[in-house]
Amino acid sequence: PASPAERLKKNRQQARTHKMIQIHETDITTLSVDAIVNAANETLLGGGGVDGAIHRAAGPKLLDHCRGLGGCRTGSARITPGFALPARFVIHTVGPVWKGGQSGEAEQLRSCYLESFRLAEESRIKSIAFPAISTGVYGYPSIEAASIATQTMLEHESDFDVIIACCFSAADVTVYETALGRKPPAPSN
């Protein structure tokens, strides 16, 4: 597999001709897209961070619906209605917990994006927004996660009208802009 630096370089080269991927610093629950992706836990019954925010904004019907899904394994995804959200659908995916990078985390994280895109395509979704999966309490390093996320987004860009990388902070925006080659990387010390 390519190193994070090699993936970033490849992403930068490809990004020059790709315009359908947008980067937003906003609350994912406010986006009026066909689907938002939830960085869920294996129970799909809500939690902290993005998962909790999506469950609160969607209302109690989302929790009721998720109870019938039987959970979700790491790297897999499930789709539900958006209920009270502006998004029509929620695609729930379970990212890996960072264990140092030698336990298959990159493959599991890539699988989260691939499975989310597969469900989106099956449901004829044309606009989708992703959070930075696994980078919160699961501890996945932002730069490595953004490299995997943007590479997978670039691979699926032609299938969608818009793909949004929804960032929690300005620092996350910079990481995604750098991964897409839209901003030069910060000098290293």
Order of alpha helices (4+ residues) and beta strands (2+ residues): alpha-beta-beta-alpha-alpha-beta-beta-alpha-beta-alpha-beta-alpha
